[in-house]
Amino acid sequence: MLNSMEGPLGKIYSMPTAILLIVGMGLSAFLFYSLMKAAENGNVLMVVLLAVAISIVAFVISRAIKFQKMKEF
Protein backbone atom coordinates (compact mmCIF):
# COMPACT_ATOMS: atom_id res chain seq x y z
CA MET A 1 0.00 0.00 0.00
CA LEU A 2 1.26 3.46 -0.85
CA ASN A 3 2.27 5.89 1.83
CA SER A 4 -0.25 8.72 2.25
CA MET A 5 2.39 11.31 1.42
CA GLU A 6 3.11 9.77 -1.99
CA GLY A 7 1.20 10.47 -5.14
CA PRO A 8 -0.33 13.60 -6.60
CA LEU A 9 -1.80 14.83 -3.30
CA GLY A 10 1.46 14.64 -1.34
CA LYS A 11 2.12 18.38 -1.58
CA ILE A 12 -1.41 19.20 -0.48
CA TYR A 13 -1.13 16.93 2.55
CA SER A 14 2.09 18.61 3.64
CA MET A 15 0.81 22.22 3.42
CA PRO A 16 0.17 24.11 6.68
CA THR A 17 -3.44 23.93 7.80
CA ALA A 18 -4.08 27.69 7.66
CA ILE A 19 -2.84 27.98 4.08
CA LEU A 20 -4.81 24.89 3.13
CA LEU A 21 -8.00 26.40 4.53
CA ILE A 22 -7.44 29.74 2.80
CA VAL A 23 -6.75 28.10 -0.56
CA GLY A 24 -9.74 25.81 -0.13
CA MET A 25 -12.07 28.68 0.74
CA GLY A 26 -10.85 30.74 -2.19
CA LEU A 27 -11.21 27.88 -4.64
CA SER A 28 -14.64 26.97 -3.29
CA ALA A 29 -15.80 30.58 -3.50
CA PHE A 30 -14.66 30.83 -7.12
CA LEU A 31 -16.35 27.55 -8.01
CA PHE A 32 -19.54 28.60 -6.24
CA TYR A 33 -19.53 31.94 -8.08
CA SER A 34 -19.08 30.07 -11.36
CA LEU A 35 -21.92 27.75 -10.39
CA MET A 36 -24.24 30.71 -9.84
CA LYS A 37 -23.26 32.22 -13.20
CA ALA A 38 -23.94 28.90 -14.94
CA ALA A 39 -27.30 28.66 -13.18
CA GLU A 40 -28.24 32.16 -14.35
CA ASN A 41 -27.41 31.14 -17.90
CA GLY A 42 -29.47 27.96 -17.57
CA ASN A 43 -26.55 25.62 -18.19
CA VAL A 44 -27.60 22.55 -16.20
CA LEU A 45 -24.57 20.44 -17.15
CA MET A 46 -22.13 23.06 -15.85
CA VAL A 47 -24.13 23.44 -12.65
CA VAL A 48 -23.86 19.71 -11.99
CA LEU A 49 -20.15 19.61 -12.90
CA LEU A 50 -19.34 22.60 -10.71
CA ALA A 51 -21.28 21.11 -7.81
CA VAL A 52 -19.21 17.94 -8.14
CA ALA A 53 -16.02 20.03 -8.31
CA ILE A 54 -16.96 21.86 -5.10
CA SER A 55 -17.56 18.52 -3.42
CA ILE A 56 -14.19 17.19 -4.55
CA VAL A 57 -12.40 20.29 -3.24
CA ALA A 58 -14.14 19.96 0.12
CA PHE A 59 -13.31 16.25 0.29
CA VAL A 60 -9.62 16.75 -0.51
CA ILE A 61 -9.26 19.61 1.97
CA SER A 62 -10.96 17.62 4.73
CA ARG A 63 -8.78 14.58 4.04
CA ALA A 64 -5.64 16.71 4.13
CA ILE A 65 -6.61 18.29 7.45
CA LYS A 66 -7.50 14.88 8.86
CA PHE A 67 -4.14 13.52 7.74
CA GLN A 68 -2.31 16.42 9.36
CA LYS A 69 -4.18 16.01 12.64
CA MET A 70 -3.56 12.26 12.68
CA LYS A 71 0.13 12.90 12.01
CA GLU A 72 0.33 15.05 15.16
CA PHE A 73 -0.67 12.16 17.41
C-alpha positions in Angstrom: 0.0 0.0 0.0 1.3 3.5 -0.8 2.3 5.9 1.8 -0.3 8.7 2.2 2.4 11.3 1.4 3.1 9.8 -2.0 1.2 10.5 -5.1 -0.3 13.6 -6.6 -1.8 14.8 -3.3 1.5 14.6 -1.3 2.1 18.4 -1.6 -1.4 19.2 -0.5 -1.1 16.9 2.5 2.1 18.6 3.6 0.8 22.2 3.4 0.2 24.1 6.7 -3.4 23.9 7.8 -4.1 27.7 7.7 -2.8 28.0 4.1 -4.8 24.9 3.1 -8.0 26.4 4.5 -7.4 29.7 2.8 -6.7 28.1 -0.6 -9.7 25.8 -0.1 -12.1 28.7 0.7 -10.9 30.7 -2.2 -11.2 27.9 -4.6 -14.6 27.0 -3.3 -15.8 30.6 -3.5 -14.7 30.8 -7.1 -16.4 27.5 -8.0 -19.5 28.6 -6.2 -19.5 31.9 -8.1 -19.1 30.1 -11.4 -21.9 27.7 -10.4 -24.2 30.7 -9.8 -23.3 32.2 -13.2 -23.9 28.9 -14.9 -27.3 28.7 -13.2 -28.2 32.2 -14.3 -27.4 31.1 -17.9 -29.5 28.0 -17.6 -26.6 25.6 -18.2 -27.6 22.5 -16.2 -24.6 20.4 -17.1 -22.1 23.1 -15.9 -24.1 23.4 -12.6 -23.9 19.7 -12.0 -20.2 19.6 -12.9 -19.3 22.6 -10.7 -21.3 21.1 -7.8 -19.2 17.9 -8.1 -16.0 20.0 -8.3 -17.0 21.9 -5.1 -17.6 18.5 -3.4 -14.2 17.2 -4.6 -12.4 20.3 -3.2 -14.1 20.0 0.1 -13.3 16.2 0.3 -9.6 16.7 -0.5 -9.3 19.6 2.0 -11.0 17.6 4.7 -8.8 14.6 4.0 -5.6 16.7 4.1 -6.6 18.3 7.5 -7.5 14.9 8.9 -4.1 13.5 7.7 -2.3 16.4 9.4 -4.2 16.0 12.6 -3.6 12.3 12.7 0.1 12.9 12.0 0.3 15.1 15.2 -0.7 12.2 17.4 
